[in-house]
Amino acid sequence: MFYRLSGVHHTRYSQTRQLWPIPADRWQVGLLLALALAAPLYMSHLYLSSYMLPWLIFSAATLSLTLLMGLAGQLHFGFAAVMAIGAYTSIHLTRAGVPLEIALLGAGLMSAVIGCLFGAAALRVKGLYLVMATLAMQFLVDWVIVNVTAISGGSVATLQTPKVSFFSIPLESLNARYYLALAWTVVVTLLILNIKRTSFGRALVAVRDKDFAAAVIGVNIFKYKLLAFFTSSFLGGVTGAILAFCFYKAVTPSQFNFDVTIQLVAMALVGGLGSVIGGFLGAGFVLLVPIILLNLISGMVSGGWLDISTSLMAHIPLMLYGAMIIGFLLFEPLGLAKIYDNARKYLLVWPFRHTQS
Amino acid sequence: MFVLGLVIERLLLRTIVGQPIIMIVMLTLGLDVFLRGFGPGLLGTEPKQLDIGLGLAPLILGDILANRTYVVGGIIALVLIGLALLFFRTRLGTKLRAVSDDHVSSWSVGISVEHAVAISWGLAGICAVAAGTLWGAAQGVDWSLTALLFPAVAVVILGGIDSIVGALLGGLIVGILGSVIPGYVDSLGGGSTRDVVTSVVILLTILIRPYGMFGREDIERI
């Protein structure tokens, strides 16, 4: 109904090869973008700053991770460390007087170089061993950040972000920070969407599916694995910097610990590995659903419907989060993106279901 | 705990047989997160004393004063390792080793892979309970016991993922390094060097000998 294919006749190759060949999809993307652009007009300050902003930034982080895990098939359990490197680099650069635009690039490069150093382990091992190597990276980077006082200022210290402006727009107001985060998310989204249809993206997919086979058809595995680590770490580093400047406005080591890594991997998995829409859906689901369910349960408790102790109450978000990861892996391993795709395919030919392939 | 291991295997792991490794890793991590909320949520977060009836008086062996808990723990650990070595020589142990080699060929010679995986989960549950009880008796029980995961994996990787001797030696090495090096380094930095030592052990193992000290040279397991 909403997606009617009738009347869509592509007459040139460039039309079939565009990002969204079906007009209804283009309308949908345009509408969502317009809604996101107009969000400060209709959303309250609270919703914008504590739901919309983290959702956008974590979507960008999930997309950077999904480039590595979904497209290139390299597992990474140290992505929060990559983001931490970016955040700390950008803060120290801006404190030294470097403009934010260059500091963001510097943050990306720093993350990419360090990420590649550890990613070099990926060239020797796969699977579980790669998980352990990147996990070791997470703990090492955490430790260095906490213990080198020149970086963090001590284990419990908080570094405030200095007053900065992005292309002469001061990042003081919430709106400015929101639009910067939105712009970065759009850039990452377009990048990943386009990488999927370049030779680079196809080489990554070949490496993911079977690296020996990829080598046989002439894909340089060494080069593409390293490139995947580099690109993904670069995006992750800049996202970390954006997270520090736009959302937290300060950095502490605990913002980027191992739990954040699990959260990011959970976002990528719950959304659906390798899918762009899945990155957004997964980040939103993992961030927001525990909060909503917790509000629901606390509402039931205060209404006298349920009798739960406060200590159980405090741990319910963690339980829900764990149960959610397990549930998705068991019942929909392809994630929210697959559910979305099923609905879309159904609506594409509704009400003539027999035409569905 | 044997039963809990069986139940986990039957309900969760059985359904994702044949899925990529990331699924299994993430499933077990999700389980970890869930239990980390479930346990303290029901039992409270404060550290608990675990008294296993050994008494606090030190054991005097010649010139050495030994903590009773540590001695008993060491003995139990040795017994478990001995039992494991013996177990792998039994009929069931041979089946388990066959399954760990190759699922499909074990099926084709009539081994029930599901059965074997379930038993391995149950046995792992028993061993983990023994280790957790001993650790808890020595250090007190609270939810930071889950931090044992990382050193345990380091031990397995260092020793070689399919070798019991490797696990024994790897455990000794990781345990000693993790206790001795922080003693020297903690005063320089801010502390908590133990995780770093473990990380370095993992990284060096993977860079130099990915299959561990005693593992066989095919590293694409699981």
Interface residues (C-beta under 8 A of the other chain):
Chain A: M69 L75 A121 R124 V125 K126 G127 L128 Y129 V131 M132 A133 L135 A136 M137 F139 L140 D142 W143 V146 N147 V148 G154 S155 I262 V265 A266 L269 L273 S311 L312 M313 A314 H315 I316 P317 L318 M319 L320 Y321 G322 A323 M324 I325 I326 L329 L330 P333
Chain B: L12 T15 I16 Q19 I21 I22 M23 V25 M26 L27 L29 G30 L31 D32 V33 F34 L35 R36 G37 F38 P40 G41 L42 G44 T45 F150 V153 A154 I157 G189 G190 G191 S192 T193 D195 V196 T198 S199 V200 I202 L203 I206 L207 P210 I219 E220 R221 I222
